[in-house]
Amino acid sequence: MRPHQWVKNVFVFAGLVFSQRWELVPLDLAVLRAFAAFCCASSLVYILNDWHDRASDALHPLKRHRPLASGAVTGAQALGLAALLLAAGVTLAASNRTLALILALYVALNIAYSWRLKQVPVVDVSLIAAGFMLRLLAGTVAVGIAPSRWLLLTGIFMTLYLGFCKRKAESFHEEASQRAVMAGYPPALIDTFIATTMTGTLTTYSLFATSPEAQLQHGERLLYTVPVVIFALLRYAYQVHRGQGEDVARDLLRDDWLLGAALLWLLIFLSERF
């Protein structure tokens, strides 16, 4: 189920955070329900992926230790757990048609990615980014929060940046343990993609922070967070070029400087609330 990956689902809370409507308890509960539904859906996808790839994973020097590939969990047990997660996700989203559609699209895209499209350069990272954007939409459109155009643009560039950073980190593996898609990613090309998406992230976030709508709602606070975001993206790029970043959820939580940057961003953002 890879519960440590659930940290990716915090994208669901982006709309609630930037709208500053967390005093509304029904809205908080709706976002928490969307978060829980995505935790079930993402774990379901991981199980189906590992079940599908169990034979090839058993021959991989690292992936052979996964529960299905190693035989620690049987196929029937895994599919039974997947069925329970599917039922839980459907139950959580059943009362919200928009959330249910977003969740269904997320599962469909990820199955297509896991079973075929992860082998197609650029398409693979685009689908990873799409998964993050669906999380963001689940926490905005699905619960009645109108997403800012700047939030959407920044989200697109940031998720693409994280996806290409993941591929860069994987390029440091020995050839035998690399994904097949890495043959289509020359190192210089990945570096270009990272630089482009990082620039896009910084540009759109800076425009967002200085936009009239942000100034009206947040005052000068977002402007002061721009240097923090710059530092965090540069620090993450540094970590990626040291071979970190393959597992975004794990590596973000391991770096004290990145955690410190996240905490500082939060303190600045909430500075006028307390």
C-alpha positions in Angstrom: 0.0 0.0 0.0 3.1 2.3 0.4 1.5 4.6 3.0 4.5 6.8 3.0 3.4 7.9 -0.5 0.2 9.4 1.0 2.2 12.6 1.6 1.7 13.3 -2.1 -2.0 13.5 -1.4 -1.5 16.8 0.5 -2.1 18.4 -2.8 -5.7 17.9 -2.0 -5.4 20.6 0.7 -3.9 23.3 -1.5 -7.2 24.9 -2.4 -8.3 24.9 1.3 -5.0 26.5 2.4 -4.9 29.2 -0.2 -8.6 30.0 0.1 -8.2 30.4 3.9 -11.6 28.9 4.5 -10.5 26.3 7.0 -12.9 27.7 9.7 -15.7 26.1 7.8 -15.9 22.6 9.4 -18.1 21.0 6.7 -15.6 22.2 4.1 -12.7 20.8 6.2 -14.5 17.4 6.4 -15.2 17.4 2.7 -11.5 17.9 1.9 -10.4 15.3 4.5 -12.8 12.9 2.8 -11.2 13.6 -0.6 -7.8 13.1 1.0 -8.8 9.7 2.4 -10.3 8.7 -0.9 -7.1 9.5 -2.7 -5.1 7.5 -0.1 -7.3 4.5 -0.9 -7.0 5.0 -4.7 -3.3 5.5 -4.7 -2.7 2.4 -2.6 -5.0 0.5 -4.9 -3.0 1.6 -7.9 0.3 0.6 -6.2 -1.1 -2.9 -5.5 -2.3 -3.4 -9.1 1.0 -2.2 -10.4 3.0 -4.6 -8.2 0.6 -7.4 -9.1 1.0 -6.7 -12.8 4.8 -6.4 -12.6 5.4 -9.2 -10.1 7.3 -11.5 -12.6 9.6 -8.8 -13.9 10.1 -7.3 -10.5 11.3 -10.7 -9.2 14.3 -10.4 -11.6 15.0 -6.8 -10.7 18.0 -6.3 -8.2 15.9 -3.9 -6.1 12.3 -4.5 -6.8 12.6 -8.2 -6.1 12.2 -7.3 -2.4 8.6 -6.0 -2.9 6.0 -8.2 -1.2 4.4 -9.6 -4.3 7.7 -10.1 -6.2 9.3 -11.8 -3.2 6.3 -14.0 -2.5 5.7 -12.6 1.0 2.2 -11.7 -0.2 0.2 -13.9 -2.7 -1.6 -12.5 -5.7 -5.0 -13.5 -4.2 -4.2 -11.6 -1.0 -3.1 -8.5 -2.9 -6.2 -8.5 -5.1 -8.4 -9.0 -2.1 -6.8 -6.0 -0.4 -7.2 -4.0 -3.6 -10.9 -4.8 -3.7 -11.3 -3.5 -0.1 -9.5 -0.3 -1.0 -11.7 0.1 -4.1 -14.8 -0.3 -1.9 -13.5 2.2 0.6 -12.6 4.8 -2.0 -16.0 4.4 -3.7 -17.8 4.8 -0.4 -15.8 8.0 0.5 -16.5 9.6 -2.9 -20.1 8.3 -3.4 -21.8 11.4 -2.1 -19.8 13.7 -4.4 -20.2 13.0 -8.2 -17.4 15.3 -9.1 -15.0 13.7 -6.7 -16.0 10.3 -7.8 -15.3 11.2 -11.5 -11.9 12.7 -10.6 -11.0 9.6 -8.6 -12.1 7.3 -11.4 -10.0 9.3 -13.9 -7.0 9.1 -11.5 -7.2 5.4 -11.2 -7.7 4.9 -15.0 -4.7 7.1 -15.8 -2.5 5.4 -13.3 -3.4 1.9 -14.5 -2.6 3.1 -18.1 0.6 4.5 -16.8 1.6 1.4 -14.9 0.8 -1.1 -17.6 2.0 0.7 -20.7 2.5 4.5 -20.8 5.3 4.6 -18.3 7.5 3.4 -21.2 6.8 6.4 -23.4 9.1 9.4 -22.8 7.5 12.7 -21.8 4.0 11.0 -21.7 5.1 9.2 -18.5 6.0 12.3 -16.6 2.9 14.1 -18.0 0.8 11.4 -16.5 2.6 11.7 -13.1 1.9 15.5 -13.2 -1.7 14.8 -14.2 -2.1 12.6 -11.1 -1.0 15.5 -8.9 -3.3 18.0 -10.7 -6.3 15.7 -10.2 -5.5 15.7 -6.4 -5.5 19.5 -6.5 -8.8 19.6 -8.4 -10.3 17.1 -6.0 -9.6 19.5 -3.2 -10.9 22.5 -5.1 -13.6 21.9 -7.7 -14.9 18.7 -6.0 -15.6 20.6 -2.7 -16.8 23.9 -4.1 -13.6 25.9 -3.9 -12.8 27.9 -7.1 -9.2 27.2 -8.0 -7.0 30.2 -8.8 -5.6 30.2 -12.4 -2.2 30.9 -10.8 -2.5 28.0 -8.5 -3.3 25.7 -11.4 -0.4 27.0 -13.5 2.0 26.8 -10.7 0.8 23.3 -9.9 1.3 22.1 -13.5 4.9 23.3 -13.7 5.8 22.1 -10.2 4.4 18.6 -10.8 6.3 18.4 -14.1 9.4 19.6 -12.3 9.1 16.8 -9.6 8.4 14.2 -12.3 11.5 15.1 -14.4 13.6 15.3 -11.1 12.4 11.7 -10.4 13.7 10.6 -13.8 17.0 12.4 -13.2 17.5 10.6 -9.9 16.7 7.3 -11.6 19.4 8.0 -14.3 22.1 7.4 -11.6 21.1 3.7 -11.3 23.2 1.0 -12.9 21.8 0.2 -16.3 20.5 -3.2 -15.3 18.2 -1.6 -12.7 16.9 1.4 -14.8 13.4 1.7 -16.2 13.1 1.0 -19.9 11.9 4.5 -20.5 15.3 5.9 -19.4 16.7 4.9 -22.8 14.7 7.8 -24.2 16.0 10.3 -21.7 19.5 11.5 -22.5 21.0 13.3 -19.4 21.2 16.7 -21.2 17.5 16.4 -22.2 16.4 15.7 -18.6 18.5 18.7 -17.4 16.7 20.9 -19.9 13.3 19.7 -18.9 14.2 20.3 -15.2 15.5 23.8 -15.9 12.4 24.7 -18.0 9.9 23.4 -15.5 11.7 25.0 -12.5 11.7 28.3 -14.3 8.0 27.9 -15.1 7.3 27.1 -11.4 9.2 30.1 -10.1 7.7 32.5 -12.7 4.1 31.4 -12.1 4.4 31.3 -8.3 6.0 34.8 -8.3 3.2 36.2 -10.6 0.7 34.5 -8.3 2.4 36.0 -5.2 2.3 39.5 -6.7 -1.1 39.3 -8.4 -3.9 41.7 -7.3 -6.1 38.8 -6.1 -3.3 37.4 -3.9 -2.5 40.9 -2.5 -6.2 41.4 -1.7 -6.6 38.0 0.0 -3.1 37.4 1.6 -1.5 40.9 1.7 2.3 40.9 1.4 2.7 37.4 2.9 3.0 35.5 -0.3 5.6 37.9 -1.7 7.8 37.1 1.3 7.5 33.3 0.6 9.0 33.7 -2.9 12.7 33.4 -1.7 11.7 30.3 0.3 10.3 28.7 -2.8 13.3 29.5 -4.8 15.6 28.0 -2.1 13.5 24.9 -1.9 13.5 24.2 -5.6 17.2 24.8 -5.9 17.9 22.6 -2.9 15.8 19.8 -4.3 17.6 20.1 -7.7 20.9 19.8 -5.7 19.6 16.7 -3.9 18.5 15.1 -7.2 21.9 15.6 -8.7 23.3 13.7 -5.8 21.1 10.7 -6.6 18.2 11.6 -4.3 14.7 12.4 -5.4 13.6 9.0 -6.9 11.0 8.7 -4.2 9.6 12.2 -3.8 7.6 11.5 -0.7 10.5 9.8 1.1 13.3 12.2 0.0 11.4 15.3 0.8 10.9 14.1 4.4 14.6 13.1 4.8 16.2 16.5 4.0 16.3 18.8 7.0 16.8 21.9 4.8 13.7 21.1 2.7 11.6 20.4 5.8 12.9 23.7 7.3 11.9 25.6 4.1 8.4 24.0 4.2 8.0 25.1 7.9 9.3 28.6 7.2 6.9 29.0 4.2 4.0 27.9 6.5 5.0 30.3 9.3 5.2 33.2 6.8 1.9 32.3 5.2 0.1 32.1 8.6 2.0 35.0 10.2 -1.1 37.3 10.1 -3.5 34.6 11.3 -2.2 34.5 14.8 
